[in-house]
Amino acid sequence: MEELNRLERTQGILGLMRDYSVRANPPDPDSDRFLADVILLLVKQRKGLSLERKRALVSEFVPKIPGSLLEEAEHLVAEDCGGEMQGGCCSSGHVAENVGGRNNGRDRGVVSIESIDEAMVGLRAMQRANSTLEDFCRSYFMFHGLDGNKPESVFKFLPVLTFTEAFIYQLDDMNERLVMEGTQPWGNNEEDRVYSGAVINKFNTMPFRPLLHQLELHGLINDRLHKEIKAGEEYWALERKLCFALKSKTEVKVEDVMRAIHLKSFDYRVLNLLLYQIRGAEVDSLHMDFLSVSEFLVEISDDLFDYEDDVLKNSFNILRMFVHVYGASAAPTILAKCVTEAEEKYNTLLKALGPELSASYQRRCEDATREGGNTGGHPLGTWNIPPVIVDEDASLHLSPSLPPVFIGGLIGTFGKAFRVNGLYPLARWCFSGMLLLGFGAEC
Protein backbone atom coordinates (compact mmCIF):
# COMPACT_ATOMS: atom_id res chain seq x y z
CA MET A 1 0.00 0.00 0.00
CA GLU A 2 2.88 2.35 0.79
CA GLU A 3 4.34 1.73 -2.69
CA LEU A 4 0.95 2.53 -4.23
CA ASN A 5 0.70 5.76 -2.24
CA ARG A 6 4.23 6.74 -3.25
CA LEU A 7 3.48 6.11 -6.91
CA GLU A 8 0.26 8.12 -6.68
CA ARG A 9 2.15 11.05 -5.17
CA THR A 10 4.82 10.84 -7.87
CA GLN A 11 2.19 10.70 -10.61
CA GLY A 12 0.49 13.77 -9.12
CA ILE A 13 3.78 15.71 -9.09
CA LEU A 14 4.49 14.69 -12.70
CA GLY A 15 1.06 16.04 -13.63
CA LEU A 16 1.83 19.35 -11.91
CA MET A 17 5.17 19.50 -13.70
CA ARG A 18 3.37 19.10 -17.03
CA ASP A 19 0.92 21.87 -16.08
CA TYR A 20 3.78 24.25 -15.18
CA SER A 21 5.99 23.18 -18.12
CA VAL A 22 8.71 21.99 -15.74
CA ARG A 23 10.28 19.25 -17.85
CA ALA A 24 13.74 17.89 -18.55
CA ASN A 25 15.38 19.22 -21.72
CA PRO A 26 15.74 17.20 -23.86
CA PRO A 27 12.62 15.25 -22.75
CA ASP A 28 13.51 12.19 -20.71
CA PRO A 29 11.09 10.19 -18.46
CA ASP A 30 13.87 9.15 -16.06
CA SER A 31 14.91 12.78 -15.54
CA ASP A 32 11.31 13.88 -15.04
CA ARG A 33 10.76 11.23 -12.36
CA PHE A 34 13.98 12.27 -10.63
CA LEU A 35 12.82 15.90 -10.61
CA ALA A 36 9.46 14.75 -9.21
CA ASP A 37 11.30 12.95 -6.38
CA VAL A 38 13.27 16.13 -5.64
CA ILE A 39 10.05 18.17 -5.46
CA LEU A 40 8.52 15.59 -3.11
CA LEU A 41 11.62 15.82 -0.90
CA LEU A 42 11.36 19.62 -0.83
CA VAL A 43 7.75 19.66 0.28
CA LYS A 44 8.23 16.90 2.88
CA GLN A 45 7.90 18.30 6.40
CA ARG A 46 11.18 19.04 8.18
CA LYS A 47 10.91 20.84 11.53
CA GLY A 48 12.27 24.39 11.37
CA LEU A 49 12.84 24.42 7.59
CA SER A 50 10.66 26.53 5.32
CA LEU A 51 10.23 25.81 1.63
CA GLU A 52 12.42 28.80 0.79
CA ARG A 53 15.18 27.56 3.12
CA LYS A 54 15.09 24.11 1.52
CA ARG A 55 15.28 25.62 -1.97
CA ALA A 56 18.27 27.70 -0.85
CA LEU A 57 20.04 24.66 0.57
CA VAL A 58 19.56 22.69 -2.65
CA SER A 59 20.75 25.59 -4.80
CA GLU A 60 23.83 26.20 -2.62
CA PHE A 61 25.07 22.73 -1.76
CA VAL A 62 24.03 20.32 -4.54
CA PRO A 63 26.65 21.70 -6.96
CA LYS A 64 29.30 21.24 -4.24
CA ILE A 65 28.59 17.53 -3.56
CA PRO A 66 31.57 15.53 -4.94
CA GLY A 67 31.02 12.44 -7.08
CA SER A 68 32.99 10.29 -4.63
CA LEU A 69 30.48 11.12 -1.87
CA LEU A 70 27.59 10.00 -4.08
CA GLU A 71 29.37 6.76 -4.95
CA GLU A 72 29.91 5.91 -1.28
CA ALA A 73 26.32 6.83 -0.45
CA GLU A 74 25.04 4.58 -3.23
CA HIS A 75 27.14 1.68 -1.92
CA LEU A 76 25.86 2.29 1.64
CA VAL A 77 22.21 2.28 0.55
CA ALA A 78 22.76 -0.88 -1.50
CA GLU A 79 24.15 -2.68 1.57
CA ASP A 80 21.11 -1.62 3.61
CA CYS A 81 18.83 -2.97 0.90
CA GLY A 82 20.64 -6.30 0.79
CA GLY A 83 21.23 -6.02 -2.94
CA GLU A 84 22.74 -3.90 -5.67
CA MET A 85 21.37 -0.59 -6.86
CA GLN A 86 19.75 -0.49 -10.27
CA GLY A 87 18.56 2.87 -11.55
CA GLY A 88 18.33 4.18 -7.96
CA CYS A 89 16.24 1.24 -6.67
CA CYS A 90 17.25 -1.83 -4.69
CA SER A 91 17.34 -4.92 -6.87
CA SER A 92 16.06 -7.20 -4.12
CA GLY A 93 12.35 -7.54 -3.46
CA HIS A 94 9.60 -6.72 -5.97
CA VAL A 95 11.34 -5.82 -9.22
CA ALA A 96 9.66 -6.51 -12.56
CA GLU A 97 11.22 -6.63 -15.97
CA ASN A 98 11.02 -3.63 -18.28
CA VAL A 99 8.49 -4.60 -20.92
CA GLY A 100 9.67 -2.74 -23.96
CA GLY A 101 10.16 0.86 -22.88
CA ARG A 102 13.21 2.89 -23.84
CA ASN A 103 15.53 3.44 -20.87
CA ASN A 104 18.74 4.81 -22.39
CA GLY A 105 20.32 1.35 -22.59
CA ARG A 106 20.16 0.41 -18.90
CA ASP A 107 17.84 -1.71 -16.79
CA ARG A 108 15.51 0.10 -14.45
CA GLY A 109 13.82 -1.51 -11.44
CA VAL A 110 10.05 -1.04 -11.40
CA VAL A 111 7.35 -1.99 -8.96
CA SER A 112 5.74 -5.28 -9.89
CA ILE A 113 2.21 -5.23 -11.22
CA GLU A 114 1.03 -7.27 -8.23
CA SER A 115 1.81 -4.27 -6.00
CA ILE A 116 -0.77 -2.16 -7.82
CA ASP A 117 -3.85 -4.32 -7.78
CA GLU A 118 -5.87 -1.96 -9.95
CA ALA A 119 -3.40 -2.27 -12.83
CA MET A 120 -4.62 -5.70 -13.84
CA VAL A 121 -6.70 -7.06 -16.70
CA GLY A 122 -9.03 -10.06 -16.78
CA LEU A 123 -9.25 -12.89 -19.27
CA ARG A 124 -12.49 -11.55 -20.76
CA ALA A 125 -10.84 -8.20 -21.49
CA MET A 126 -7.88 -9.94 -23.13
CA GLN A 127 -10.20 -12.05 -25.26
CA ARG A 128 -12.12 -8.96 -26.37
CA ALA A 129 -8.87 -7.15 -27.14
CA ASN A 130 -7.51 -10.01 -29.25
CA SER A 131 -9.33 -9.19 -32.49
CA THR A 132 -8.46 -5.50 -32.29
CA LEU A 133 -4.81 -6.38 -31.74
CA GLU A 134 -4.81 -8.71 -34.75
CA ASP A 135 -6.28 -5.97 -36.92
CA PHE A 136 -3.87 -3.39 -35.54
CA CYS A 137 -0.83 -5.54 -36.29
CA ARG A 138 -1.95 -6.37 -39.82
CA SER A 139 -3.26 -2.90 -40.72
CA TYR A 140 -1.03 -0.47 -38.82
CA PHE A 141 2.38 -2.15 -38.58
CA MET A 142 3.08 -1.33 -42.24
CA PHE A 143 3.06 2.37 -41.31
CA HIS A 144 6.04 1.63 -39.05
CA GLY A 145 7.98 -0.37 -41.62
CA LEU A 146 7.03 -3.60 -39.82
CA ASP A 147 5.41 -6.78 -41.12
CA GLY A 148 2.36 -7.62 -39.02
CA ASN A 149 2.33 -11.14 -40.45
CA LYS A 150 5.73 -12.03 -38.98
CA PRO A 151 5.69 -13.38 -35.41
CA GLU A 152 9.07 -11.83 -34.58
CA SER A 153 7.68 -8.37 -35.38
CA VAL A 154 4.44 -8.90 -33.49
CA PHE A 155 5.72 -10.52 -30.29
CA LYS A 156 8.40 -7.87 -29.76
CA PHE A 157 5.69 -5.29 -29.05
CA LEU A 158 2.77 -7.49 -28.02
CA PRO A 159 3.03 -7.36 -24.19
CA VAL A 160 2.63 -3.58 -23.92
CA LEU A 161 0.01 -3.39 -26.70
CA THR A 162 -1.99 -6.30 -25.24
CA PHE A 163 -2.01 -4.94 -21.70
CA THR A 164 -3.04 -1.48 -22.91
CA GLU A 165 -5.86 -2.63 -25.19
CA ALA A 166 -7.18 -5.14 -22.63
CA PHE A 167 -7.18 -2.43 -19.96
CA ILE A 168 -9.20 -0.18 -22.29
CA TYR A 169 -11.69 -2.96 -23.04
CA GLN A 170 -12.05 -3.63 -19.32
CA LEU A 171 -12.98 0.01 -18.74
CA ASP A 172 -15.27 -0.11 -21.77
CA ASP A 173 -17.20 -2.99 -20.17
CA MET A 174 -17.69 -0.87 -17.06
CA ASN A 175 -18.79 2.13 -19.10
CA GLU A 176 -21.36 0.01 -20.94
CA ARG A 177 -22.87 -0.91 -17.58
CA LEU A 178 -23.04 2.77 -16.68
CA VAL A 179 -24.80 3.55 -19.97
CA MET A 180 -27.37 0.79 -19.33
CA GLU A 181 -27.86 1.23 -15.59
CA GLY A 182 -27.24 4.93 -14.99
CA THR A 183 -24.95 6.72 -12.54
CA GLN A 184 -26.56 5.49 -9.30
CA PRO A 185 -25.51 2.18 -7.67
CA TRP A 186 -27.50 -0.77 -9.00
CA GLY A 187 -27.92 -4.44 -8.15
CA ASN A 188 -30.21 -6.83 -6.29
CA ASN A 189 -27.79 -7.53 -3.45
CA GLU A 190 -25.18 -5.74 -1.39
CA GLU A 191 -22.25 -7.22 -3.32
CA ASP A 192 -23.60 -5.93 -6.67
CA ARG A 193 -24.29 -2.52 -5.19
CA VAL A 194 -20.78 -2.28 -3.77
CA TYR A 195 -19.34 -3.27 -7.16
CA SER A 196 -21.49 -0.76 -9.04
CA GLY A 197 -20.54 1.97 -6.57
CA ALA A 198 -16.87 1.21 -7.20
CA VAL A 199 -17.42 1.43 -10.99
CA ILE A 200 -19.18 4.78 -10.65
CA ASN A 201 -16.42 6.10 -8.41
CA LYS A 202 -13.76 4.93 -10.86
CA PHE A 203 -15.28 6.91 -13.72
CA ASN A 204 -15.80 9.94 -11.48
CA THR A 205 -12.08 10.09 -10.67
CA MET A 206 -9.28 8.91 -12.99
CA PRO A 207 -10.17 5.58 -14.66
CA PHE A 208 -6.90 5.46 -16.61
CA ARG A 209 -4.64 6.18 -13.63
CA PRO A 210 -3.40 2.56 -13.18
CA LEU A 211 -2.57 2.31 -16.90
CA LEU A 212 -0.81 5.68 -16.82
CA HIS A 213 1.23 4.49 -13.81
CA GLN A 214 2.46 1.45 -15.69
CA LEU A 215 3.28 3.31 -18.91
CA GLU A 216 5.03 6.04 -16.92
CA LEU A 217 7.12 3.47 -15.08
CA HIS A 218 8.33 2.08 -18.40
CA GLY A 219 9.14 5.45 -19.94
CA LEU A 220 6.34 5.29 -22.50
CA ILE A 221 4.25 8.37 -21.67
CA ASN A 222 4.58 11.67 -23.49
CA ASP A 223 2.19 14.61 -23.74
CA ARG A 224 0.54 13.47 -26.98
CA LEU A 225 -0.10 9.94 -25.74
CA HIS A 226 -1.40 11.25 -22.42
CA LYS A 227 -3.81 13.54 -24.33
CA GLU A 228 -5.08 10.64 -26.47
CA ILE A 229 -5.69 8.48 -23.39
CA LYS A 230 -7.66 11.35 -21.86
CA ALA A 231 -9.67 11.45 -25.11
CA GLY A 232 -10.95 8.01 -24.17
CA GLU A 233 -12.38 9.42 -20.94
CA GLU A 234 -14.00 12.21 -22.96
CA TYR A 235 -15.55 9.72 -25.39
CA TRP A 236 -17.09 7.61 -22.62
CA ALA A 237 -18.43 10.73 -20.90
CA LEU A 238 -19.98 11.88 -24.18
CA GLU A 239 -21.46 8.43 -24.80
CA ARG A 240 -23.14 8.46 -21.39
CA LYS A 241 -24.37 12.02 -21.88
CA LEU A 242 -25.81 11.36 -25.35
CA CYS A 243 -27.39 8.01 -24.52
CA PHE A 244 -28.98 9.39 -21.36
CA ALA A 245 -30.35 12.26 -23.48
CA LEU A 246 -31.93 9.83 -25.95
CA LYS A 247 -33.39 7.77 -23.15
CA SER A 248 -34.90 10.83 -21.48
CA LYS A 249 -35.85 12.42 -24.84
CA THR A 250 -33.89 15.61 -24.16
CA GLU A 251 -31.79 17.72 -26.52
CA VAL A 252 -28.84 16.21 -28.37
CA LYS A 253 -26.28 18.57 -29.87
CA VAL A 254 -24.86 17.50 -33.23
CA GLU A 255 -21.49 18.95 -32.16
CA ASP A 256 -21.36 16.39 -29.34
CA VAL A 257 -22.31 13.60 -31.75
CA MET A 258 -19.55 14.47 -34.21
CA ARG A 259 -17.02 14.89 -31.44
CA ALA A 260 -17.92 11.45 -30.07
CA ILE A 261 -17.68 9.62 -33.42
CA HIS A 262 -14.26 11.18 -34.05
CA LEU A 263 -13.06 10.12 -30.59
CA LYS A 264 -14.47 6.60 -30.77
CA SER A 265 -11.33 4.94 -32.22
CA PHE A 266 -9.10 6.45 -29.53
CA ASP A 267 -7.76 3.00 -28.63
CA TYR A 268 -6.24 2.55 -32.10
CA ARG A 269 -4.53 5.93 -31.81
CA VAL A 270 -3.24 5.05 -28.33
CA LEU A 271 -1.76 1.80 -29.67
CA ASN A 272 -0.25 3.61 -32.64
CA LEU A 273 1.36 6.30 -30.48
CA LEU A 274 2.63 3.61 -28.10
CA LEU A 275 4.28 1.83 -31.00
CA TYR A 276 6.07 5.06 -31.96
CA GLN A 277 7.21 5.45 -28.35
CA ILE A 278 8.47 1.89 -27.99
CA ARG A 279 10.37 2.18 -31.26
CA GLY A 280 11.80 5.57 -30.31
CA ALA A 281 10.51 7.03 -33.58
CA GLU A 282 9.00 10.41 -34.42
CA VAL A 283 5.25 10.44 -35.07
CA ASP A 284 4.41 10.72 -38.78
CA SER A 285 1.66 13.36 -39.03
CA LEU A 286 0.55 12.32 -42.52
CA HIS A 287 0.08 8.70 -41.46
CA MET A 288 -1.85 9.75 -38.35
CA ASP A 289 -4.11 12.06 -40.39
CA PHE A 290 -4.82 9.34 -42.96
CA LEU A 291 -5.59 6.71 -40.34
CA SER A 292 -7.81 9.14 -38.42
CA VAL A 293 -10.05 9.62 -41.48
CA SER A 294 -10.06 5.88 -42.10
CA GLU A 295 -11.03 5.25 -38.47
CA PHE A 296 -13.90 7.73 -38.79
CA LEU A 297 -15.29 5.92 -41.84
CA VAL A 298 -14.93 2.51 -40.23
CA GLU A 299 -16.75 3.65 -37.10
CA ILE A 300 -19.67 4.82 -39.26
CA SER A 301 -19.69 1.47 -41.07
CA ASP A 302 -19.72 -0.41 -37.76
CA ASP A 303 -22.54 1.79 -36.49
CA LEU A 304 -24.63 1.04 -39.57
CA PHE A 305 -24.19 -2.70 -39.10
CA ASP A 306 -24.81 -2.54 -35.33
CA TYR A 307 -27.68 -0.06 -35.54
CA GLU A 308 -30.51 -2.23 -34.18
CA ASP A 309 -28.32 -3.82 -31.51
CA ASP A 310 -27.15 -0.39 -30.36
CA VAL A 311 -30.74 0.81 -30.06
CA LEU A 312 -31.56 -2.23 -27.90
CA LYS A 313 -28.51 -1.66 -25.67
CA ASN A 314 -28.90 2.14 -25.61
CA SER A 315 -25.35 2.48 -27.01
CA PHE A 316 -23.85 5.39 -28.91
CA ASN A 317 -24.55 5.09 -32.65
CA ILE A 318 -24.20 7.92 -35.15
CA LEU A 319 -27.28 6.96 -37.20
CA ARG A 320 -29.32 6.70 -34.01
CA MET A 321 -28.15 10.16 -32.94
CA PHE A 322 -28.81 11.68 -36.37
CA VAL A 323 -32.38 10.33 -36.32
CA HIS A 324 -32.89 12.07 -32.98
CA VAL A 325 -31.34 15.36 -34.18
CA TYR A 326 -32.55 15.61 -37.80
CA GLY A 327 -35.55 13.28 -37.92
CA ALA A 328 -36.05 9.89 -39.58
CA SER A 329 -36.42 11.23 -43.12
CA ALA A 330 -33.39 13.51 -43.22
CA ALA A 331 -30.92 11.55 -41.08
CA PRO A 332 -29.78 8.96 -43.70
CA THR A 333 -29.17 11.66 -46.32
CA ILE A 334 -27.15 13.86 -43.98
CA LEU A 335 -25.10 10.87 -42.86
CA ALA A 336 -24.43 10.03 -46.53
CA LYS A 337 -23.06 13.53 -47.04
CA CYS A 338 -20.73 13.10 -44.05
CA VAL A 339 -19.39 9.88 -45.58
CA THR A 340 -18.96 11.56 -48.97
CA GLU A 341 -16.88 14.39 -47.53
CA ALA A 342 -14.75 11.98 -45.50
CA GLU A 343 -14.16 9.80 -48.58
CA GLU A 344 -12.85 12.77 -50.52
CA LYS A 345 -10.38 13.55 -47.74
CA TYR A 346 -9.46 9.85 -47.52
CA ASN A 347 -8.63 9.62 -51.22
CA THR A 348 -6.48 12.75 -51.08
CA LEU A 349 -4.46 11.45 -48.14
CA LEU A 350 -4.22 7.95 -49.63
CA LYS A 351 -2.47 9.37 -52.70
CA ALA A 352 -0.11 11.34 -50.45
CA LEU A 353 1.10 8.13 -48.76
CA GLY A 354 3.13 7.20 -51.80
CA PRO A 355 2.64 4.30 -54.23
CA GLU A 356 4.23 1.52 -52.15
CA LEU A 357 2.44 2.14 -48.84
CA SER A 358 -0.81 3.00 -50.59
CA ALA A 359 -0.72 -0.25 -52.58
CA SER A 360 0.13 -2.29 -49.45
CA TYR A 361 -2.77 -0.80 -47.57
CA GLN A 362 -5.21 -1.42 -50.39
CA ARG A 363 -4.06 -5.04 -50.65
CA ARG A 364 -4.63 -5.42 -46.93
CA CYS A 365 -8.16 -4.06 -47.38
CA GLU A 366 -8.94 -6.50 -50.18
CA ASP A 367 -7.48 -9.45 -48.25
CA ALA A 368 -9.57 -8.62 -45.21
CA THR A 369 -12.69 -8.29 -47.35
CA ARG A 370 -12.16 -11.78 -48.77
CA GLU A 371 -11.46 -13.18 -45.31
CA GLY A 372 -14.75 -11.69 -44.20
CA GLY A 373 -16.65 -13.75 -46.76
CA ASN A 374 -17.17 -11.23 -49.57
CA THR A 375 -16.36 -13.25 -52.70
CA GLY A 376 -18.51 -11.41 -55.24
CA GLY A 377 -19.11 -7.86 -56.40
CA HIS A 378 -16.69 -5.06 -55.68
CA PRO A 379 -13.68 -6.30 -53.68
CA LEU A 380 -14.35 -3.65 -51.03
CA GLY A 381 -18.13 -4.08 -50.61
CA THR A 382 -20.93 -1.48 -50.72
CA TRP A 383 -22.42 1.04 -48.29
CA ASN A 384 -25.78 0.16 -46.82
CA ILE A 385 -27.83 2.33 -44.44
CA PRO A 386 -30.44 0.17 -42.66
CA PRO A 387 -34.10 1.16 -42.17
CA VAL A 388 -34.23 3.75 -39.41
CA ILE A 389 -36.18 3.14 -36.22
CA VAL A 390 -38.73 5.90 -35.76
CA ASP A 391 -39.94 4.93 -32.28
CA GLU A 392 -37.26 3.26 -30.17
CA ASP A 393 -39.68 2.62 -27.33
CA ALA A 394 -42.02 0.59 -29.52
CA SER A 395 -39.88 -2.56 -29.55
CA LEU A 396 -37.82 -1.68 -32.62
CA HIS A 397 -40.82 -0.69 -34.74
CA LEU A 398 -39.46 -0.09 -38.24
CA SER A 399 -41.09 2.66 -40.27
CA PRO A 400 -42.67 1.15 -43.43
CA SER A 401 -42.24 4.44 -45.23
CA LEU A 402 -38.48 4.37 -44.86
CA PRO A 403 -36.95 1.42 -46.72
CA PRO A 404 -33.22 0.72 -46.57
CA VAL A 405 -31.19 3.54 -48.09
CA PHE A 406 -28.33 2.41 -50.32
CA ILE A 407 -25.53 4.88 -50.92
CA GLY A 408 -23.97 4.08 -54.28
CA GLY A 409 -20.34 3.27 -54.93
CA LEU A 410 -18.07 1.24 -52.68
CA ILE A 411 -17.80 -0.08 -49.12
CA GLY A 412 -20.26 -0.93 -46.39
CA THR A 413 -21.57 -4.44 -45.95
CA PHE A 414 -18.11 -5.78 -45.07
CA GLY A 415 -18.90 -5.02 -41.42
CA LYS A 416 -21.19 -8.04 -41.05
CA ALA A 417 -18.75 -10.48 -42.61
CA PHE A 418 -15.87 -9.29 -40.45
CA ARG A 419 -17.88 -9.60 -37.26
CA VAL A 420 -18.56 -13.25 -38.15
CA ASN A 421 -14.81 -13.82 -37.97
CA GLY A 422 -14.57 -11.77 -34.79
CA LEU A 423 -12.22 -9.25 -36.36
CA TYR A 424 -13.16 -5.83 -35.03
CA PRO A 425 -12.90 -3.69 -37.00
CA LEU A 426 -11.00 -5.16 -39.94
CA ALA A 427 -11.68 -2.53 -42.53
CA ARG A 428 -9.48 0.50 -42.89
CA TRP A 429 -10.59 0.74 -46.48
CA CYS A 430 -10.39 2.69 -49.71
CA PHE A 431 -13.46 4.91 -50.10
CA SER A 432 -14.62 6.46 -53.39
CA GLY A 433 -17.51 6.96 -55.77
CA MET A 434 -20.05 8.44 -53.36
CA LEU A 435 -22.95 10.58 -54.63
CA LEU A 436 -22.96 14.03 -53.00
CA LEU A 437 -26.38 14.46 -51.49
CA GLY A 438 -28.30 17.39 -50.04
CA PHE A 439 -28.61 18.71 -46.49
CA GLY A 440 -25.68 19.67 -44.34
CA ALA A 441 -23.83 18.65 -41.21
CA GLU A 442 -20.48 19.64 -39.80
CA CYS A 443 -18.49 16.45 -40.30
Beta strands, then each sheet from edge to edge (+ up, - down):
strand 1: 85-86
strand 2: 89-90
strand 3: 95-96
strand 4: 110-111
strand 5: 389-391
strand 6: 397-398
sheet 1: 1+ 2-
sheet 2: 3+ 4-
sheet 3: 5+ 6-
end
